[in-house]
Amino acid sequence: MLNGRNLNECTRNLGLSHYRLQMMKQSEINTVDPFHMMRAFLPNLKLEISTAGLPRSIK
């Protein structure tokens, strides 16, 4: 079942895979999700600009 490897080798590999999956998910959250949010809010932003104009300052 372990194909000649001991249990420590298998659990170490699982930890690496879990760490790699965590890093990939965190990277997706930090890079891809903001882009999706921007695309989702874009129609609202365009509507706001068309009705109220561009803001002069943000306080």
Beta strands, then each sheet from edge to edge (+ up, - down):
end
